[in-house]
Amino acid sequence: MIDTTPTAWPAPAKLNLFLHVVGRRADGYHLLQTLFQIVDLADSVTLSARADGEILRIDPLPGVAVEDDLCVRAARALQRATGCALGADIALHKRIPIGGGLGGGSSDAATVLVALNEIWETGLNGDDLASIGLQLGADVPVFVQMHSAWAEGIGDVLQPVESNGQVFIVVYPGVHVATPQIFSAPELTRDTPLTTIARFLSGEPSHNDLEPVVRARHREVDSALRWLSSHASARMSGSGSCVFAAMADEAQAHSVASACPEAWRAFVVRGRAQSPLRDALLAYRARRAG
């Protein structure tokens, strides 16, 4: 029997601990190397099955058209891939800044795929769901796989990595950066030499190739990086606009966060090896089995 009880599912953010653009494919997609660090800042997606096949948004985000809503697109993509006749009500509570380079939209889509696959009992495995997710965005597969990961290709070739529970401060300077514009910038470096996990973990210098492009186009990001760099070694995540720095402990992180300029938002987060979505999935399965 299909479960129609509303259930809440986490959609965690990620940090790109570095991001190198190492090439470009003939179809225009960029080849990357990055380390996706899952953190405990998360959106919440509440889902309930519908018998009529409709995908309905509950209290949708202002200014986001239904055809652009990644949660709706994910649900419809799962319907098409499986032939499922069921629908869903979807309510999204946002905590992750939009357009901040933390992967919030991609994570929301991944959570919908993983959760509805359970709720609808469509029976796809992680690789199947990641393949569907890749059609929605290059960051979706890492969230579907539910583990921090070293990524190559267009961000879809993943190798799980462990996390030491590092504490970070993340600063959102209140500006939305459009990812396609940054990747299409003529000044973007696209030939950074390849590195390896071992070299990165040994402390080999790394960077975010998108950072200088964003800093030149968005003074708020430049200002946030300058401010955070006065406290610790700071870097931009993804295509921005959020910037982050590793902290010695939560006390230091909260101290820095308390000094954050009022125009910005500061988050204290902790890295996780496994996504909280995995915990929610196992708990849901246990409830259904019991």
N, C-alpha and C positions, 0 to 999 in steps of 0.2 A: 504494500500500500504506500502511495506517495505521501510524504510528510508535507502538510500545508502549514505547519507551525512556523511563524516568523523566527528566524535565527540570525544572530549578529556574527559577522566574520571580520577579522582584522585584515587590513591592507597596509603593510608596513612600508616605510620609506627606505631609500638606499642612499649611500654616499658613494661617489666614485673616488676611491682613494688616490687614483691617478687616472689619466685618460690620454692615451697616445693615439693619434691618427696616423696609421702606418701605410695607407694606400687608398685607392679608390677603384671600385669595380667599373666595368664598362657600362653598367646600368645606372651609374651615378651614386650607388650606395658606398659609404665610406667604410674602410676596413679599420678596425680598432683593436687596441689592447687596453683593458681596464680591469680594475678589481672592484666588483660590486660588494659593498659592505652593507648588509641588512642591519637596520637599527630599530629601536623599539618605539619610535614615533610612528603612529599608524592612523589611517582613516578607519572608519567602521562602515561596513556594508551590511544592511539588513535585507534578507531575502525570504520570500515565501512563494511556494509554488501555486500556480493557477491552472485550472483544468481547461480554460478556453484558449490557451496558446498565446495570449497577449503578453507583451513585455511592457510593463507600465512603470514609469518613474514616480516615486512619491517625493514631493517637495524637491523638484529638480533644482540644480544650481542655476542661479540667475545668469542669463546671457549664454547658456550652453544649449544649443539646439539639439533636438532628439537625435538627429543623424550624426551629430558630432560627439554624443555622449558615449564614452568608451565602455561604460557598464552596459548600456543597451546594445552597443555593437557586439560586445563579447557574448551576451546572452543569445543574440540572433545568430552569431557565428556558430555557437554550440548547437543551436537548433538545426541549422543547415547541415552541419557536419554529421549529425546523428539521426536526423529525421524525427526528432522528439516533437511530439504534439503538445507538450505542456508549455506553459508560460510562467511568468514570475512578476511579482511586485518587487521593485528595487528602491531602497532608500539609502542614500549615501550621506554620511556625516563626515565632513572634511575637517581634518586637522593639519594635513600636509599642505604647505603653501602651493598654490597653482602657479605653474611656470617658474618653479624654483630650482629645477634640476635634481629633485629628489625622487622622481619617478612616481609621483602620486597617481596620475591617471593610468599609467601602465600597471601599477600595483592594484588599483581598483578593478581593472579589466581582468587581471589574473585571478583575483579573489572570486570574481563572478564565475569565471570558467571552472575553477577548482570546486567551489561550493555548489554550483548548480549541477555539475557532473555527479556529485553525491546526492543532492536533493532529488534530481530527476532520475537518478539511477541509470545514467547513460553509459557508464562503464568504461570510459576512456582512461588510458594510462597517462603518466606524466609527459611522455614524449608526444603523444597525440595532442594533448592540451597545449603543449609548448608550440607545436606546429601551427595550431589554430591561432595562438597568441601572437606569433611572429607576424601574422597578417595584419594585426592591429597595431603593432609597434615593436621596435627592436629590443626594448627593455622588458617586454612582457614575459619572455621565456624564463628569465632568472627568477622572477616572482612566482611563476608557475612551479619551478623546480624547488622553491622554498628553502634555499640555502645560499649563504654568501658564496661568491664564485669569482674565479678568474675567468675573464671573457675575451674571446677573440672573434675573428670573422666580422660580422656586422653587429656583434654583441650577442650572438646566438650560440656560439661554440663555447660551452661552459664546463669548467672544472671546479667542483666544490672545494672551498678552502675553509679552514677552521678560523674562529675568531677568538681573541683573547679577552673579549669583554671591554675593550677600550672605551673610555668615556670621551665624548666629543661635545663641543659647543657648535651649534649651527646658527648662523645669522641670516635672516631673510630681510633684505633691504627694501622690500616693498615694491619691487618692479618685476614685471612679467617679461621673460626673455623668450622670444620665438625661436625654437630650435632650428627649423628649416633655414631661417635667414642666416644663422651663425654657420651652419654647415655649408651653405652656398657662398660664403664670403670669399672673395678672390684672394685675400691675404692669409687665409687659413693654411697653416703648415700641414702638409699631407704626406710627408715622407720621413717621419720619425723612425729611427732604426728599431727593429724588433728587440724585445727583451724577454726575460723568462721569469717565472715565479720565484725561483731561487735567487736570482739577481735582485729582484725587487725587494724580497724579504731580507736580503743581506744589507739593504740600505743604499743600493745603487740610486743615484739621483733620478727623479721622475718628475712629471709635471702634468698639467692639463693643457693640451694644445688649443682648446677652445677659449681658455681664459684671456689671453691678450686681445682676442677679437671682441669678446664681450666687454672687457674693461674699456676698450676704445669707444664702444658704442653706447655704453650705459654707465654714466658717471657714478650712479648709486652703487653699482657693484664694485667699481674701483675704490670708492670711499669706504665701503664695508671691508674690503680686503686690506686696505691701509690700516683701518682701525683695529681689526682683529690681529693683523700681523704685529701690532705693537704689544700684544699679549702672548702670542705663540706663533709657530709656523702655520700659516693659513693658506688655504687653497679653495678654489671654486669647485663645486660638484656638478658633474654633467655639463650641460650648456648654460648653467646658471639659472637663476640669479643667486641662489644660496651659496654662502661661503662657510667653511668649517675649519676647525683646528682640533687636534688631539689634546686632551688635558691630562694632567697627572692623576686627578681623581675628581669625584663629584664636587667636593668642596671648592676646588679651584674653578671648576666649570661654572658653578652657581655664582661664585664671586665675580667672574668675568661677565656672566649673563646679567647680573644686577647692574653693571656699569654700561650696558648696551644703550646707545642713543634711543630716545623715545620713539623716533620715527621708524625704527626697525623692530623686528621681533627676534628674540633669542630663544633657542631650545637647547636643553641639556639632554643628550641621548646617549645610549649605550649600544655598542655593537653586539650583534648576535650571529652565531654561526647558522643556526636554523631559524627560519621565519616563524613568528607567532601563528601564522596561518596553518602551519603543520600541527601545532598544538590544538588549534581549534578543530582541524579535520579529524584528528585522532579522538578528541572528546566527542565530536558529533557521531562518529562511528560507534563509540562505546555506548552512547545513549540509545542509538538505534538498535544495537545488539542486545541491550539490556531490557 
